[in-house]
Amino acid sequence: MRALLAVALLAVAPLGHARSVARGFKDGRVGCAARMCAPLGRHSVGVIGGGVSGIWAATELVRLGYEVTLLEAEAELGGKARSFELDDGGPGSVRRSYPLGAVMTPFALRENSFAEAKPLEAPLEFAWQVLTYSRRRLQLLHANWLVVGDKTTDSFAARGPLRTVPFDLGKDSAVDRAVSSWRSAFGVSGLSERFYAHKIDFGSAEGARLAQPAAAELLKWGSQLREWPLVFTSSHGYGLLDGDATPPYYYWLRFMQKATNVARLGVWWRHGAGLPGGPTGPSLRGFDHNTHFLSVVSEAGPLLKVHMSACVTSVCRPPTGARRDPCDIKVCTTAGNFAFDSLIVAMDLKAARRFLDSEVEEAAMAAQIRHLTYYTVVSRATVPALEPGRVFYVSNSQTTAELCAPTIMLKPYADSDVLITWAYGQPPQEPDGVAVGAAEASERAAAERAALESRVMDSVGRLGGKFHGIERVERWGEYFPHVGSEDLRAGFHSRLDALQGGRGTYYVGEICNLPLVSECIDFARYLVRRCFAPQSDLLTVRQEKRRPVERAADAELAAAGRR
């Protein structure tokens, strides 16, 4: 029975893929959908980067029957989403896990993805999963709290006492305006891939509007001091609200879609929808992301081999148009040398230039990528005003005048004095996009380290708390990869998509979608399903027993390839 079920599932799987390949020819795209090259024999794939994009690209490949080697430069998996351990500082101190980067994540869900779990589209099924699979794994972080100045000034920048208040999400809030904006741009319903930048023609009239600088459009959403969509999005490191570190409008709309869904899921809205208590962010209980990542890769089985502390030093790929041989992609690392049939780059493309043997187009595209600088600051502090398990957003800290000031404050545990804050630093490139030199970057980092400590101490004191010192500062110098308005209009993302599969290389990660855990996982799965055919010992059986509709899809594909 199991064998028959496996054959049936394999018979269905390639049909959608074949149709997507045919559509790739019809649409004139030159991406991986039009040049899928996985052979029928066992195929080896190397994945560079063990963040969430790399992990889920690797596990999806294994699910399709590929031999995969995952190479991670750090000693732990997870990238920006990994956790760290620290003594809690209380009586009888114990070591606990804390979030280093991502806090509100889908790791407690079976699919590890909000899009695939469908909390808004299928709420009853989602609720059943929460009550069964996720019940002991899930904790909810209330994300409806704002840190503002005193009642006379109501301004964080006034340097007076600070207080905490809930966001206003009533009739006059910006939530409705933000929802209307992103629905107008992307549509109310459809596949999640409709949001992907390579699917959008930024040269059209509507696309050009999405590519424009965001400042004028953001004013329509209300005050940057108090409005949920603006403060929530900017506080998480997705763009300052002024200056050259404000990404184009398209990115803000993408984040608005996520932010307003969080608000809709958690708040007791005027329509009576959602749960009481304000916007609520799901999180993995205990924040032990690292153990979760190890569990995910171990469950993939023997087809997935993971090498940590494997820093890539060079990659040698066949030139464009050259005849391909088995395992002709050579990767040298500090943990040994490897050879693969295909390669997935699951790390920042600009950073990967250090070892990639890039040809002109790949190098040119990497050079166009911009980043923000974002910090995680781990302190010891006693702050009674900050209730444990709530995410507090700090008003007016999302501007160039307030660099290094906390944008988010989180006390993860009630019986611990560990306080985690996040803050912006200066962007790692000049306004024209040219990266600053290494010496200047080092000087900036040293100055910002001192400023971060000072600003956390100041904020804790103004909240009536006591600051005990800094435990750790993590600098994310390659945070939120994106491109400017001109490069967006010039088709950056469609050009990047055209590179997919060239020289046996594919790209996943934040630049392909968004720097959100769920979005990185979704795009990694999307890319693998789109570009890699299933590998199976049952492939011969499946080919012999293909259904007529599959043969029709093959004929459509062949006809499209001839046009």
Secondary structure as UniProt FT lines:
FT   HELIX           2..26
FT   TURN            27..28
FT   HELIX           32..34
FT   STRAND          44..48
FT   HELIX           52..63
FT   TURN            64..65
FT   STRAND          67..72
FT   HELIX           79..81
FT   STRAND          83..87
FT   TURN            91..92
FT   STRAND          95..99
FT   TURN            107..108
FT   TURN            110..111
FT   HELIX           114..117
FT   TURN            119..121
FT   HELIX           123..131
FT   TURN            132..133
FT   TURN            135..137
FT   STRAND          138..149
FT   TURN            151..153
FT   HELIX           156..158
FT   STRAND          162..166
FT   TURN            171..172
FT   HELIX           175..186
FT   HELIX           192..195
FT   HELIX           197..199
FT   TURN            202..203
FT   HELIX           205..211
FT   HELIX           215..218
FT   HELIX           219..221
FT   TURN            224..226
FT   HELIX           228..235
FT   TURN            236..237
FT   HELIX           243..245
FT   HELIX           249..266
FT   TURN            270..271
FT   STRAND          280..284
FT   HELIX           285..287
FT   HELIX           289..299
FT   TURN            302..303
FT   STRAND          304..308
FT   STRAND          312..316
FT   TURN            320..321
FT   TURN            326..327
FT   STRAND          329..333
FT   TURN            334..335
FT   STRAND          336..340
FT   STRAND          342..345
FT   HELIX           349..352
FT   TURN            353..355
FT   HELIX           360..367
FT   STRAND          370..382
FT   TURN            384..385
FT   TURN            388..389
FT   STRAND          390..394
FT   TURN            395..396
FT   HELIX           400..402
FT   TURN            403..404
FT   STRAND          406..410
FT   TURN            414..415
FT   STRAND          418..424
FT   TURN            431..432
FT   HELIX           438..462
FT   TURN            463..464
FT   STRAND          466..482
FT   HELIX           485..489
FT   TURN            490..491
FT   HELIX           492..499
FT   TURN            500..501
FT   HELIX           502..504
FT   STRAND          505..507
FT   HELIX           510..512
FT   HELIX           517..531
FT   TURN            537..538
FT   HELIX           539..544
FT   HELIX           548..562
//
